[in-house]
Amino acid sequence: MAATITNKGKHSILAAYVASNPDLRMGLLKTLASHANVPDINFIADMEAHADFAELTVAGYARIALTGEAAAEDDTNDRAAIDSDSATTGNLAVGETIVGGFFYEHTGSDATAKVIVIFDLASTPTNGGAATVNIVDILRAS
């Protein structure tokens, strides 16, 4: 049996997720060698144990709580997505390069914090100042 989920169905699923009020946060990566293993990552501890990923460690870095999460239906592109406000770090010491990031459900423990998305960013050296990530579509259902 062939089936196609409608844009409204996609939106309803994502809106229900947002309504469940997960504590979504973002972390930044200094190593993102491959996306081949991303689908099998469940928790931050899994990601940290894998050689393809390494989180930023410079002074001033901390994971960022997201704000303004909302689901939107996009009939023009036949999808729905969860978006949030942009995220800005504190001042990051010189010495590393941001190459990617990850969105996760904060639980207080990396062993139980579910990784939702791992993504690439343009390489950005830390330079003593803050970094802003303009977030578009944390999660997209196409």
C-alpha positions in Angstrom: 0.0 0.0 0.0 1.4 3.4 -1.0 1.0 6.2 1.5 2.1 9.9 1.6 2.0 11.9 4.8 0.5 15.3 4.2 2.1 18.6 5.1 -0.6 19.0 7.9 0.3 15.5 9.2 4.0 16.4 9.3 3.2 19.7 11.0 0.9 17.9 13.5 3.7 15.5 14.5 6.3 18.2 14.9 3.9 20.5 16.7 3.1 17.7 19.2 6.8 17.3 19.8 7.2 21.0 20.6 4.1 20.9 22.7 5.7 18.1 24.8 8.1 20.9 25.9 11.5 19.2 25.5 14.4 21.3 26.9 16.1 21.7 23.5 19.7 22.9 23.5 22.6 23.3 21.1 26.2 22.3 21.4 29.1 23.1 19.1 31.7 20.8 17.5 35.3 21.2 16.7 35.4 17.9 14.9 32.7 16.5 12.6 34.6 14.1 10.3 31.6 12.2 8.8 27.9 12.1 8.7 27.9 8.3 8.0 27.5 7.4 11.7 25.1 10.2 12.6 21.9 8.1 12.3 23.1 5.6 14.9 23.9 8.3 17.6 21.3 8.2 20.4 22.8 10.2 23.2 25.5 12.8 23.7 27.7 10.1 25.4 27.5 8.0 22.2 28.6 11.0 20.1 31.4 11.9 22.5 32.7 8.3 22.4 32.9 8.3 18.6 36.1 9.5 16.8 34.1 11.5 14.2 32.9 14.0 16.8 34.5 16.3 19.4 32.8 19.1 21.2 34.3 22.5 21.6 36.4 22.8 24.8 37.8 26.4 24.7 37.3 28.7 27.8 34.0 30.4 27.7 32.1 27.6 25.9 28.9 26.3 27.3 25.9 24.5 25.6 23.1 26.9 24.8 19.4 26.6 25.8 17.2 27.4 22.7 14.3 29.8 22.8 11.3 30.4 20.6 10.8 26.8 19.3 7.8 26.5 17.1 6.6 24.1 14.4 5.5 25.5 11.0 3.9 24.0 7.9 5.5 24.8 4.6 3.1 24.0 1.7 5.3 25.6 -0.9 8.1 23.1 -0.2 5.9 20.2 1.0 7.4 19.9 4.4 7.1 21.0 8.0 9.9 22.1 10.4 10.8 23.1 13.9 12.6 26.4 14.1 13.9 28.5 17.0 15.5 31.9 17.7 19.2 32.3 16.8 21.7 31.1 19.5 24.7 33.2 20.7 27.6 31.8 22.8 29.5 33.7 25.4 33.0 35.0 24.5 35.0 32.0 23.3 38.8 31.9 23.9 41.1 31.8 20.9 42.3 28.3 19.9 39.6 26.1 18.2 37.5 26.1 15.1 33.7 25.6 15.1 32.9 23.2 12.3 29.4 21.9 13.3 26.9 21.6 16.1 24.2 19.4 17.5 20.7 19.9 18.9 19.7 17.7 21.9 17.1 17.2 24.6 18.8 18.3 27.8 18.3 15.9 30.8 21.2 16.8 33.0 23.2 13.8 31.9 25.1 13.2 28.6 24.2 9.5 29.0 20.4 10.3 28.7 20.4 13.5 26.6 19.0 12.5 23.2 20.8 13.9 20.2 18.2 15.1 17.7 20.3 16.6 14.9 24.1 16.9 14.1 24.9 19.6 11.5 27.7 21.2 9.7 28.6 24.9 10.0 31.1 27.1 8.0 34.5 26.8 9.7 34.7 29.6 12.2 37.8 30.1 14.4 37.2 31.1 18.0 38.7 34.6 18.4 37.8 35.8 21.9 34.4 37.0 21.0 30.9 35.5 20.8 29.6 33.3 18.0 26.0 33.4 16.7 24.3 30.5 15.0 21.3 31.6 12.9 19.0 28.6 13.3 16.7 27.6 10.4 14.8 24.3 10.7 16.2 22.4 13.7 14.2 19.5 12.5 12.6 19.2 9.1 10.0 16.6 8.0 9.9 16.3 4.2 
